[in-house]
Amino acid sequence: MATATPKIPLTELRHLYGFFDLFSSLECHRAMVEEARRDRNPGILADFFQKSVERFREYSNVAEPFYPDRPPRKELPDPAGTDGIGGTLSLTALLKAAGTAEVTGSPELDFTYIDRELVPARTTGNATFENDERSIRVRRLDWLLANSRDKLPIIAEVKVGNDKNPFYALVQLLMYAAELATASQLARLQQHYPDRFAFPLPKDGGAVSTGPVMDLYIVLSNYNPRSGVRQEILEGTSQLAQQLVVKKGVSAYVRRIACLDAAFTEDRRLQFTKLFSYSDT
């Protein structure tokens, strides 16, 4: 008798993220970020994060890489023929060609490009989440990076122009981070990206690392500063990030939450500028 394929744990944050498909307007997201940062709510969201990490510890799939073969990743455009940042693919092509990036005036945020379009819960064999959603059909993490100074992993979500907003990106990153912060998933990172990262490891085979294991970056480009609601969402997301990163449920795994602006200069260089950055130090 064939053994049934185990279900992939469906975390609290993935449940929360599912609401974005139902409530997708900017006005709704402005109200959501305002509510999320009010009074006790940052602590509740941090608790969601910690519970999501604990929930995902049931999952182990070290042997398989994070990048799907089917459907394939779209080819990147030729960076030599790219005249600006028209979307995530063109920005990714420019960054991959550069290899590394400096953040103006904030060298602690400098980073190295590692990979793109990862699925943290990727599992072959027709595996599904507990709600029967196939793992190969879920959204993909935009960028996997490494801090240039200490090689701590960075996961990044990119929003170009009117492509969603920073609050949406923050919830995505929290969801992905919870699915990458377990001991098994950290071992998976080491397996498929050898010598690219350095991070604290669990003691004596335990489940919890001895310190934060990643940074979270929101990367915006051509974000419309004249849009009142978009500016309010950015400011609210900044305040929420500042509140979250000092909560024990988050700071045990996440060192820093930052937001960067990406621009393409006249001399054809990528320029990254810090919009905000918070850590528990």
Residue pairs with C-beta under 8 A, 6 or more apart in sequence:
5 125
5 126
5 127
5 128
6 127
7 127
7 128
7 129
7 130
8 59
8 121
8 123
8 127
8 128
8 129
8 130
8 135
9 55
9 56
9 58
9 59
9 129
9 130
10 55
10 129
10 130
10 131
11 51
11 52
11 55
11 56
11 175
11 178
11 179
12 48
12 51
12 52
12 55
13 48
13 49
13 52
13 171
13 174
13 175
13 178
14 52
14 129
14 175
14 179
16 48
16 171
16 175
17 171
17 172
17 175
20 29
20 168
20 171
23 29
23 32
26 165
26 229
26 230
26 233
27 229
29 165
29 167
29 168
29 233
30 229
30 232
30 233
30 236
32 167
33 167
33 233
33 236
33 237
33 240
34 236
35 41
36 42
36 45
36 167
36 236
36 240
37 236
37 239
37 240
37 243
42 240
42 243
42 244
42 247
43 247
43 249
45 174
45 240
45 244
46 244
46 247
46 248
46 249
46 250
47 249
48 174
49 174
49 177
49 178
49 244
49 249
49 250
49 253
50 248
50 249
50 250
50 252
52 174
52 175
52 178
52 179
53 178
53 181
53 182
53 253
55 178
56 178
56 179
56 181
56 182
56 185
57 182
57 183
57 184
57 207
59 121
59 179
59 182
59 184
59 185
60 184
61 122
61 123
61 184
61 188
62 184
62 187
62 188
62 191
63 191
64 122
64 123
64 124
64 188
65 122
65 192
66 115
66 118
66 119
66 120
66 122
66 144
66 188
66 192
67 73
67 115
67 117
67 118
67 119
67 122
68 119
68 122
68 136
68 140
70 136
71 136
73 116
73 117
73 140
74 89
76 89
76 92
76 93
76 96
77 89
77 90
77 93
78 93
79 93
79 94
79 96
79 97
82 90
82 93
82 94
82 264
83 264
84 90
84 264
85 91
85 94
85 160
85 221
85 222
85 262
85 263
85 264
86 160
87 160
87 161
87 163
88 142
88 158
88 160
88 163
91 158
91 160
91 219
91 221
91 262
91 270
92 116
92 142
92 143
92 158
94 264
94 270
95 101
95 113
95 143
95 270
96 113
96 116
98 113
98 269
98 270
99 112
99 113
100 110
100 111
100 112
100 113
100 148
101 110
101 111
101 112
101 113
101 270
101 272
102 110
102 272
103 109
103 110
103 111
103 260
103 272
103 273
103 274
104 271
104 272
104 273
104 274
105 273
105 274
106 274
106 277
107 148
107 149
108 147
108 149
109 147
109 217
109 256
109 258
109 260
109 272
109 274
109 277
110 147
110 148
110 149
111 145
111 146
111 147
111 148
111 154
111 217
112 145
112 146
112 147
112 148
113 143
113 145
114 143
114 144
114 145
114 146
114 193
114 196
115 143
115 144
115 193
116 142
116 143
116 144
117 140
117 141
117 142
118 140
118 141
118 144
119 135
119 136
119 138
119 140
119 141
120 141
120 176
120 179
120 180
120 185
121 129
121 135
121 138
121 179
122 135
122 136
123 135
124 136
126 134
127 134
127 135
128 134
128 135
129 135
129 138
139 172
141 155
141 156
141 157
141 172
141 176
142 156
142 157
142 158
142 219
143 154
143 155
143 156
143 157
143 158
143 217
143 219
144 153
144 154
144 155
144 156
144 193
145 153
145 154
145 155
145 156
145 217
146 152
146 153
146 154
146 196
146 197
147 153
147 154
147 215
150 198
151 196
151 197
151 198
151 199
152 197
152 198
152 199
152 212
152 213
152 214
152 215
152 255
153 180
153 189
153 197
153 199
153 213
153 214
153 215
154 214
154 215
154 216
154 217
155 173
155 176
155 177
155 180
155 214
155 215
155 216
155 217
156 173
156 216
156 217
156 218
156 219
157 169
157 172
157 173
157 217
157 218
157 219
158 169
158 219
158 221
158 262
159 165
159 166
159 168
159 169
159 218
159 219
159 220
159 221
159 223
160 220
160 221
160 222
161 221
161 222
161 223
161 224
162 224
165 230
165 233
165 234
165 237
166 218
166 220
166 223
166 233
166 234
166 237
166 259
167 233
167 236
167 237
167 240
169 218
170 216
170 218
170 237
170 240
170 241
170 257
173 216
173 217
173 218
173 257
174 216
174 244
174 250
177 214
177 216
177 253
177 254
178 253
179 185
180 186
180 189
180 214
181 209
181 213
181 214
181 253
181 254
182 207
183 201
183 202
183 206
183 207
183 208
183 209
186 199
186 201
186 209
186 213
189 197
190 197
199 209
199 211
199 213
199 214
200 209
200 210
200 211
200 212
200 213
201 209
201 210
202 208
202 209
202 210
203 210
208 252
209 252
209 253
211 255
212 251
212 252
212 253
212 254
212 255
212 256
212 280
213 253
213 254
213 255
214 253
214 254
214 255
215 254
215 255
215 256
215 257
215 258
216 254
216 256
216 257
216 258
217 258
217 259
217 260
218 237
218 257
218 258
218 259
218 260
219 259
219 260
219 262
219 272
220 234
220 259
220 260
220 261
220 262
220 275
221 261
221 262
221 263
223 230
223 234
223 261
224 230
225 231
234 259
234 275
237 259
238 259
238 275
238 276
241 257
241 259
241 276
241 278
242 276
242 278
244 250
244 257
245 251
245 254
245 256
245 257
245 278
245 279
245 280
246 278
246 280
251 280
255 279
255 280
255 281
256 277
256 278
256 279
257 277
257 278
257 279
258 274
258 276
258 277
258 278
259 274
259 275
259 276
259 277
260 272
260 273
260 274
260 275
261 272
261 273
261 274
261 275
262 270
262 271
262 272
263 270
263 271
263 273
264 270
264 271
265 271
